[in-house]
Amino acid sequence: MVYDKEKYQQYREAVRAAQRRYYQKNKERLLAVQKKYDDEHRDQIRQRHMKYSKSKLETRIELQDDDE
């Protein structure tokens, strides 16, 4: 079997088209599942975000103190 650049390109485009169709078909379902999770765990997400933001702020303050 010989490598055929045109067939390779056609196959590659067909795979990408199938991936796009799959993504478009399942996009709304995936977003709905994510929204449901976010709604159920809103408090945990908020706490995790606050903890991350607080530690990031403390790091900035420490870096500023080191510069002075």
N, C-alpha and C positions, 0 to 999 in steps of 0.2 A: 504494500500500500504506500502510495506516494503522498507526501504532504501537499495539500492543495490550499493555497492561501484564501481563495474565495469561499470554499466550503467551511474553512475554519472561521472566517469572518461571519458567514451566515449563521453558523452554529452559535457563535458567541452572541450575536444579536438576538437570536431566538431565546437563548437562556436569559439574557437581560430583560427581554420583553416579558417572559414568563415571571421573572422576579418582580417586575413592576406591577403586573396584573395581580399577583399574589398579595403584594403590599397594599395596593389600592383596595382590594377586596377585604382584607383583614384590618385595615387601618382603623376604621370606626370601632370595630369590636375591641381591638387592643386599647384604644383610647378610653372606651367605656370601662374596661377592666381596670385601667390605671386610675381613672377618676373615682371609681368605687373604692379602690384601695386607699387613695388619698383622703377621701371623705371619712372612711372608717378610722384612719390613723392620723388624722390631722394634728391632734395634740402631740403625739410622739414626733412627728415630722417637725413641728414648730419647736419643740424642746431641743431636738438634735441640731436644728438650724441655729437656735440661739446659743447653744453650747459651742458650736463651730465658730460663730461670729465673735463670741466673747473671747475664745482662745486666740483668734486671729488678732483681735484688738489688743489683747495683752502682749502678744508677740511684737506688735508694732510699737507699743509703749516701751518695751524692753529695748528694742533696737534704737529708739530715739534716745533713751537714757544712755546707752552705750556710746552713741555719737557725741554726746555732750561732755 
